[in-house]
């Protein structure tokens, strides 16, 4: 890390790293200093800095968000389209943020301005950059106009925002903008309705009740429910399903829902839901007050559905004894007329109120086939090749039960073909292959870990260190300020272009100036941010004129607004492009009102000054499992580089105890793959520290983690690993038909190792899992195989679905009897 000379710098650096402060907002630090009443001089400096920060406009946010869709190659193409000189083009594409530098340059030329962005429409449409074009249309739709009443205006705001939000989503997550629309490749997972009579015990699953996402508001078991929980693992498609549901509503496909609102909980934080809806959906110039929205959303006669997405991303602060805004909704204290659907990771949903729960199912055979068909778009040869590769490697079906990983594999099917036989029984080789495929610039591979560790603190951080600090330091951080990463990581732009890191915009609020009558519910003014030049460096501060707002009147209102629209001139010939005729509003913007009072020369200067403001961006890893891979890379690197046993023990004590095996098991599994000698340490840790104090048994979920770790371990299997395997085999080991193929094979792998190493296996339960036996081994329900276990002492076989009778039962007994130490078959 940089700048670690003093404790104060370390402290401020840490605040910036975890997102507590950033260039546009230091309010938390200011409040802490005020509350503690310490260091008045420091408080004064923070206050002065905060007061020096100007407001961020809607146009600023648009430029920031659009730039996240423009990578290096796209910026290069656009430079050619807009006829930039070679020198200017190089300055843009080699800057830290090529997309933002390009848009700043277009603004300087007056090619784009707050009142006119039409020049971007043609090139974005024909590249094609579907999602970037949708973001452009979203900005173009914020021009105010007239509506008969506040209710119709509110509904139109909802509809337009949902459409633009959906169309700006990419179906290929590592490509911010691509040639496909989300609707082109969307395939909905099946949903499993779970028993919701208890939230304190493991929930049973009604296997007969498999639903589609469209059944959430219409199924007989759900139609009268006010709260529904949609749960699943990261990357299983919860957000995609709910946004698709919201988009369907905008297209009139949900006839039994009058009003539908989709709201990401990471946007809510400490705001009320009404405030969050207003800020997320309502343009600043729209004449809607919070009271207007409350009136519409309080209706007892309309069906109002609110989709709250991402419980695990909901960050809020409450006073002792109080409840969060979302908890009040769950507990029936607010908005009792709403029908609420909450999405959550399964491990965050344990203590939620008793209600119907829908589990997002895995990508089954039908879903996979449909996705491949849509992707190939009539190319039968390509379709057959992908399906053959998938079907010839059945373990991929387990690895890719998470839709995101399946999509990653299908789009990079050539890389899957290069994975050697046998390695697909482990997730490590698969992930290594996928990461290598994403990293087009092979020099990035050496930037994952390296000298930026605690053993060589000079030089920049590496991406593995960032990932490790985010997951393995006793807290979870999945989002970082872009400016922080640019200051501390080499080649950040390349990581973004590869798709490993993805940009996620920071939501901010634009406010009125002091000379304008503000709305009574106007949000707090946001601080100014430092303006950046094209190379990412600071530019001199300029006097930025305040922007005025003008509100149109409703048809039934006596007060009429000036509806004259100013047609700005275009620097480029863009006659081949057309304006968005489906804009939400049709009157003047706040910038139009200001520009109409100025000369053309003054207008161009003001426009450039207004737009040259930097809006902070946040970045995250493509998926949490990707972050876990990079964290494991750094963790295993530290283990290899330990100078002595004492330092090794210190690292184990400081970090291994902070890794929750239920949440971060991939970090442990990847570490065993990347540094096999570390497997013994991890297995010993799990075995010793997760035993029940009552009976000394290790819980099933910890056993499963140990089996997975052992399966990834493919290095030296000496006496150390044999000893810990011996301890594991003293436990009762269960192989169940509900286990995935990977888990069944992982258990078989450890048992076969124990047998070959003459380690006694005390007892194995085979529950509804024996499909067939042959001379060479037992075939399990998933297709995984297990050889004869010579050191097995007791085995219990049971079956519900598979009938154990006649010749089949006799074959199983004969096979198990061949184990040399078998004493009992039940």
N, C-alpha and C positions, 0 to 999 in steps of 0.2 A: 504494500500500500504506500501511497505517497504521503508526505507531510506528517510524519509520526514523531517529530522532534519533541513536542511538549504534550503533557496530559490534556491540556485544553484543546489542542488541535485533534488529538485522538478522539476526544469526546464529541466535538463538532462533526468530525468526519463520520463517526458512528451514527449520529443523528441524521446526517444526510444519507448515509448508506441504507438505513432502514426506513427512510421516507418521512421521518418526523418533521424535518425541515427541507425545503428546496427553494430555488431562487425566487419563486413566485409566492411563497407562503412561509412565514416564520412565526405565525401566530401562536403555535403551541409552545415554542421556546419563550416567546414574550409573556404568555400567560403564566408559565412556570416561574419565571423570574419575578413576576409581580406577586404571585401567590406566596412564594418563599421569602420575599422581601430581602433578597441578598443581592449584593453587587449592583448598586444603583447605576454605576457607570456603564456596566454591561447592558442593563435594561434600557438605558437611554440610547445606546448605540443601536440596539435591535429595533427600538421604536423609531429612530430616525431612518433606519433602512426601510422599515415597513412603510413609512409615510412617503418615501421617495419612489415607491413603486406605483406605476400608473395602471389604469384599468386595461383589461383585455377585451377587445371588441369581438363581435360575432365573426367579422372577417378574419381577425387573427386566428380564432379557433378553427375556422374553415381551412386556412392555409396550413395550419399545423396538422390537422386531420388528413387533408388531402396529401400532404407530403409523405405521410406514412405509407401510402400506396405506390409511391414512386421510388423504385430502387435505382441502383447505379445504371443498369442497362436501359431502363425506361427513361431515365433522365437524359441519357446520351441520345436516344431516339428523338426525344422532344427538343433537345438542343438543335438537332439537325432540322427538325420540322420548322422551328422558329428562326432558323438561319443565324445562330450565334457564331461568332468567330471561333476559330480553333482554340485560341488562348482563353477566351471566356468559357468555352465548353469544358476545357480541361480544369479550369478553376472550379467549375460547378461539380463535375463528376468525381473530382478528387477531394472534395470537401468532406467534412464529417457527416453532413446530412445533405446528400445531393438533391433530394426532393425539395427540401425547404430552400436551398440555395437557388434552385431553378425558379421556384415560384417567386422568391424575392426579386430575382432578375427580371422576370416577366412583369412584376409590379412596377419596378423602376422604369421600364420601357412604356408603362401604361397599357400594356397588352391586356393585363387583367387589373381590375380595381374593385373596390367594394360594390360599385353599382353595376359592374359588367364583367362576367367571367365567361362569356360566350365563346371566346377564342380557344378555350380548352376543350370544348365539346367535340369538335371534329376529330382531333388527334386521339383523344381518349377513346372515342367510339371505334376508331378504325385500327387501333394497335392490336387487338382490342383490350381495354382495361375496364371490364364490366363494373367492378366494385368501385373504382375511382370515379367512373361516370355517374354512378348512383350517388356518391358523396357530393359531386358537383351539382346534381339535380336537387339534392336536399338543400344545399345552400341557396340555390336559385328560387326555391319555393318559399322563401321567408320574406316576400314582399307583401305589405299589408293591403287589404281590400275590404269589401263589404259583405256582411252576412245578415240574414234576417233576424237571428237571435243568438244569444250566447251559447245555447245548447248545440246548435248546428255548427257553430264555429269551433267549439270544443271537440266535437266528434270528427270534424274535418282535420283538425290539428292532430288528433290521435291517428287517423287513417294515413295521413301523409307521412308522418314520422315513422310509423311502423313499416310502411312500404319502402321508404328510403333506407331505413335501418336494415331491413331484410335484404334488399338488393345490394347493399354495401358489404354484406357478409360474404366471405369467400368459402366455397366448398372444398378448397385445397388449402388447409391452414398455413402451410409453409410458403404459400404464394399469396401475398396480400391482395393482389389483383391479378385476375387470370381471364381466360376466354370463356369460362363457364359461369352461369348464374347458379345460385344455390338451388333453385328449382330444377335446374337441368340434371343434377346428380342426387337430389334428395331421395333417400330411402329411409322410411321410418322403422325404428326398432319395434318389436313387439313388447307390450307391457304386461307384467304379471301382477294381478291383484293379490295382495298379501292379506293375511288375517290381521285385522286391526283391533282385536280385543285386548291385546296386551302390548305395552311398549317396554316392559322391563325384562322380558324373557325373549329368547330367540323366536322370531316370527315364523309361523308356518306359512307355506305357500300353496295357494289353490292352483294346482297345475292345469285344471280344466278351464280356468278363467283367464285366458290370454286375450289382451285387448290391443287395439291400435290407438295411436295418439288421438285420433278423432273421436274416440269413445269417452274421453275424459268428461265431456259435458253432456253425454247422451246415454251412457250405459245405465241400466236399471239400478245397479248397485251404487252409482255415483251421482245420479242426477239431482238428488235431494241434499247432498252433502255440501256443507259450507267451507270445509277445509280438506284439502287433498294433498298428500305429500308424494312427490315424484323423486325417487332416490336411485342412486347408482354410483358406480365408480367413476373417477375422473376420466373424461374422454369418451364416456359411453353414449353421449348425444343428448343430454338433458336440455342444454341451451338450444340446440338445433331443433329439437322437438317442440319446445315452447314457442320459439320464434316462428316456426312453421305454422303452429296453431294460430298465432297472432296474425300472420300474413293471410291465412285462410279466412280469418274474420274480415279483413279489409276487402277480400274478394267476394264477400257475401256468402261464404260456404258454411258458416255457423249460424243457422237460422234461429237457434234457441238461445243465442247470446246477443243482448242489445248493445252493450258497451264492453269492450275488452281492452285491458291495459297490460302491457308487458313492461316490467321494471326490474333492472339489475340491482340487486341489493348492495353491491359495492358502490353504487351511486347514492344510496340513501344515507348511510352512515348515521349521523346524529339529527338529520332532518326528519320532519314528519312525512308520512307518505303523500299527503296532499301537496306539501311543498316540493317534494321530489318529483311528483307527476308534473307539476307546473313547470319546474326548471327543465325537465327532460323533454317535455312535449310542446310547450307553448313558446312560440317566438317572442322575443322581447317587445316587438312592436304590436303584438296582438292585444286588443283591449279586453283581456280576460283577467279578472281579479280572483284571488283565492276564494272569496265568498261565492263567486259564480260557479266555480268548480265544485265546491262543497254542496251547493244546491243540486247540481246535476248528479253527483255521486252519492247523494243521500236518498235517492229515489227508492221506494219500496215496491214499485210496480214494474221496474225494469230489472232484467237479469244483468248484473254487473260482475264480470269476471276479471280478477286481478292476478296476473302471473308474476310471482316474486321469484327471481332467478338467482341462485347461488347463495345459500345460507352460509356456507363456509367463507364467503367473501364479505360478509356483513360485519363491518367494524363500527362499533358504537360505544359511547361512554355514558353511563347513567349514574345517578346518585344512589347511595346506599339505600336499599329498601324500595327503590323504584324499578320499573320494568322498561325494557326497550320498546320502541314503537311497534316493531313486528310482534313482540311477545304479547302486547296488548291486543293485537288483532287475533293472535292464536287463542288467547284466553277469553275472547268474547267481550272485551271491554271497549273496543272501537270498531267501527265499520262492520257492524254485525249483518248488514244487508249485502255485503260482498260475498262472492264465491271465490275463495282464495286457493290457488294452486302454488305450492312452494316446492322448488327444486333444491336438492341437497345431496351432497356426498353421503353415502350410507353410514360412514363412521361419525357423521355429525348429526344424525337423525335419531339417535337412541332415546333422548329425553324429551322429544317433542310430544305434544298432546295426542291422545288416542283419536285416531281418525283413519280413513282409508289410506293405504299406502300402495303406490304403484312402483314396482321395480322395473327399471329399464333392462330389457333382456339383451342377450348377446346378439351379435350379427349372425343369424342362422343361415342355412344353405339358401333359402329363398331370397333373403335380403342380399346375400353376397352375389348371387347370380343376377339379380336385378340391377345392382350397382355396376357390375362389370358390363352388362348389356348397355346401360346408359352411357358409361365411359367410352365404350368402343363405337357407339353410334353407327351400327350397321357393318362394322369391319369384323366379319365373322372369323377371319384368320387370327386377328389379334385377340378376339374374345376367346377362341378355343385355346390359344396359347396360355393366356392368363389362367383360365379355368383348369387346364391340365397341370400347370405348375402348382396351383393351390391344392388340387386333389391328390397329386403325387407326393405332397409333403403334408400329411394330416396334422402334424404338430403346429403348422402355421394356423390352423383353425383355432387352436387354443391361444396362440400368441396374438392372434388378430381378432379375438372375440370383442375387444374394444374397437369400436368403429374407426377411431382416429388411426390406430396402428394398422388396421386392415387397409384403410385408404392409403396410408403411407407405403405399405407393401405393394398394393396393386399398381400404384403410379410408378413404382420403382421395381417392377417385377424382374428386370434383368439382374438386379443386385441380389434378389432372393435366389436366383438360379446359381449364383456363384458360391453360396454357402455350402460347405461340404456336408456329405451325408453324416448323420449322427449328431451334428452340431445343432440341428433344428430341434433337438430334444431339450435344448437350453435356450434361455432368453438372451443370454449375453452375446453369443455370436450374431444373433439376429439384430440386436440393437446396434452392435458395432458396425454391421454392414449398412444399416439404415443411416446411421450418423455419417459414415464415410461417403454415402451417396449424396447426402445433403450438402456436405462440405465440398463444393465445386473447386474452391481454391485449396489445394492440398497443404499449403503452408499453414493453414489454420489448425491442422491437426496438432502441431507442436505448440499451439497457443492455449491448449486446454489446461495443461499444468506446466510447471517449469520453475524458474528461479523465483517467482513471486510467492514463495511460501515463507513460513516463519524461520526457515533455516537459511534463507537468503532474502532479507527484507528489502534489499535495494531493487529498484525496478518496479514495473507495473504489476497489478494483479492479473490473474488469468481467469478465464471464464469458469474453470473448475472451482477455483477458490470462491468466486461469487456464489455459485450454486451451493457449495458446501456451507458457507456462512449463512445462506438463506434457509437451509433445512436442518443443519446438524449442530446448531449452537443453542438449542433449548427453546427456540421459537421458530416460527415459519414465516419466511418472507418470499413471496412469489412475484413481487413487482418492485422495480427499481426506477429511479429517476434517470432519464437518458443522460443528462448532463453529468451526473455522478459516474456513470459507466464510461462516458467519453473521456473523462479525466483520468480514469484508472485502468482502462483496458485497451490494449492495442487491437487494431483491426475490428473495432466494433461494427463499423459499416459493413464489413465482409460477413460478420456473423448475422447481421440483419438480412443482407442479400441472400444468404444461404437458407434462411428460414428457421435457423436454430433459435434466434431471438426474434420476437414479433413485437410490433409497436402497439401499445394500447393507450389511447388518448386520455389526458387528464381532464375531467369535466370541471369547467369553471363557469362563473356567472358574470355576465356583462350587466352593468348598472347604468342608470341615468346620470347625467351630469347635474351639478348643483343648480343650474338655471332652469331645469325642467321640473315640472310637478311630478314627483315620483308616485308610483303605485303604492298604496298603503301597505302592501305585503312585499315590498321590494327587498330583495336579499341584501346581505351585508356587502359593502364594496370590497372587491378583491384588490390586493396590492399589485403594484407594477412589477414587471419582470425586466431583467436586463436584455437589451436588444443585441442581437448577434449579427455579425457580417456573414458573407457567403462562406468564409473559411471557418466559421464557428467562433471567431473572435468577437470581442466587443466592438461596437461602433459608438461614436460620440452620441450622448443623449441630445435629443432635439425637443423643442417645444411642440407638443402635440395638441392641436385644437380639440376642445371637447365636442362630442357628437350630440346633435339634438334629435329628439324623437318626435314623430308626429303620429297621432292615432286617428284612424278613420272612424266615422260614426256608423252606428247601425242604421238600417233603413228606417226604423221607427223612432229614431232619435232626432231631436230638433237641431242638434249641433252637427253641421256637415264639415267634412274634412276636404282639404284641397287634394284632388285626385290627379293632378297633372303629373304625367310621367316624363322623366327626362331621358331622352335617348342618347347615350354616350357614343362618341365616335370610336372606331376601331383602328388600332394601329396596323393590324394585319388584314389581308383580304380573307374573310371567313364567310363568304357568301354561300359556301357549300354546307355550312353548319346552320342549324335552326334552333330557335329558342324553345325552351320547355313550355309548351302551351298548357300543360297541366299544373301550372304553378298554383300554390295554395292561395296566394294573395296577388292582387293585380294593381296596386297603387304604389306610391313613392316610399322608398326606404328612408331611414334616418339620414343615410349618406346623401340621397337625392336632395333632401330638404336643405342640407348644408351646402351642397355644391351649387344649387340653383342661385345662391346669393353671391357667387364668386365668379371671377373671370376664369377663362379656360386655363390660363397659365397658373393662377393661384390654385385652381382645382387639382391640377396634376401634382403640384408640389405637396398639397395637403394629403392627397390620396397616398402618395408615396410615404409620407411621414406616418400616417395612421397605420399603414400595413406593415411597416418594418419593426414589428414587435415579436419577440420570441415567446411562444406559448409552450410551457413545459410538456414534455412527452414522457410516458412511462414505457418500460419494456419488460417483457417476461419471456420465459422459455416457451417454446412451441407447445409443450405439454409437460405436466409435472414429472412424468416418467423420464422425459428428456433431461430435466433438471436433476433428477435422481442419478441418471447416468453420469452426468458431469460431476456431480458431488462425489459419487463413488470413485471416479477417476482421480479426483484430488485426494480423497481419503486414502486410497491405495498407494498413491504417490507418496504421501506423507509416511505411510507405514514402511515403504521400501527405503526411504531416505533417513529413517531414524538412525542417529549415530551410535546409540547404545541401548541396552535393555531398559535402563531407567527412563529414558525419553520415550521409548515404546510404551511402557506401562503408563506413563503420564498421559500420553495421547489417548490410550484406551480408556482410562478413567475419566478423562475430561469430555470425551465425545461419544463413546459407545453407549454410555448410560443415557444419553440424551436422544437416542434413536428409538422411536417407538416402532417395534416390529410389526404392529398392525397397520401403521400408516406408511412407514418408510422401509418396508421389506425389500423394495427394489434396490435401495442403497446397499443393503447387506448382501443381496444376491449378486449384484454387479461387482461389488468389492471382492467377493469370492472368485468370480470369473477373472477379474483383472489382476488379482494378486492371490493365487491359490494358497500360499502358506497362511494367509490371514483367515482362512476358513476355520481352522482349528480354534482360533481365538474367538471368533463369532459364535460358533457352536457351543463352546464352553461357557461363554457369557450367557447365552440364552438358556442353557440347561441349568446353570447354577442360580440364576437370578429370577426365573419365572416359575419355579416349582411352587406348588400349593403348600402352604404351611400346615395344612391339615393332614393330607395323605402323601405328600411328596411327589405327586404326579405333575407332569408338565401338561398344560392345557393343549387341546387339539390345535388351536391356531398357532401356538408357538412351535409345536411339533411340525406342522406344515411348513413354517418358515425355515426350520432346520433342514427339512428334506429338500426344499428348493435351493437352499444355500449349498448343500452337499452336491446336488446335481450340477450346479454351476462350477463347482470346484473340479478342475480337471488336470491338476498338477501333481505334485509329489504326494503320495498317500503313504506316509510313514507311520511311525509308532504313535506320534501325537494324535493324528486324526483317527487312528484305530482305537485309541483309548476312549475318545469322546463318542465314537460310534458304538462302542461297547456299552457305554452308559445309556445311550439312547435306546439300544435294543433291550435293555432291562425294563423299559416302559412297554405298556400294551400299545401295539401299533394297529391302527384301523385303516383298511383300504375299502373305500365306500364307492358305490356307483355314482354318488353325487360329486365325487372328486373329478376335477378336469383331467383330461388326458395327460397334461404336463405333470400334474400332481401324482396321478397314479404311477407314471413312469419314474418320477423322482423317488417315490417310496420304494418302488421295485429296485431302482439303482442302488440305494443304500442297503437294502436287504441282501441283494446279490453280492455287494462288496463285503458285507459282514460274513456271509456264508463262505466266500472265497478266502477271507482272512481268518477263518476258523473262530469267529466271534459268535457266541451263543445268542440266539434270538429266542427270547422267552415265550412270547405269545403274539400271534397275529390274528386279527379278525378280518374275514373276507365277507363283507356285507353286500349282498345282491350284486356282486361284481364279477363272478366267474362266468365267462361266456363260453369257453371251450378249453380243452386241454389237448396237447399233442405230445409226441415223444420228446420234443425239445423244450416245451415250456407251457405255461398257462396263459391263455389269452383273456385279458380283462375286458370289461364292458366297453371301454373306450377304444379298444384295439391295441392298447399297450400290452407288453409281454413281460412275464416274470419267469425266470428259470427255476429249476429245483433248488430249494434252500436246504442244504445238508445239515445246517446247524439249528434248524427250527425245532423247538420242543413241543409247542402246543399251537394248534390252529383251530379256529372256530369258523365254520362256513354257514351262512344263512342266505336265504333268497326269498324275495317277494315276487318280483317280476319274472325271474328266470326259474323255471321249474326244475328242482333237483330230484330227478326220479329216473328209474331204470338205468339204462346204459350210461347216460350222462353222469349220474351220481356215482356209478361204479368207477368211471374213468377218473373223476376228481379224487376219489378216495385212493385209487391205485397210484395216481400221480403224487399225491401228498405223502403216501406211505414210503415213497422212494427216498425221502429225506432221512439221512442216517441217524439223526438224533431224535426223531419224532417220537413222542410219548403218548400224545392224545390228539384225536381228531373228533371234533364235536360237530 
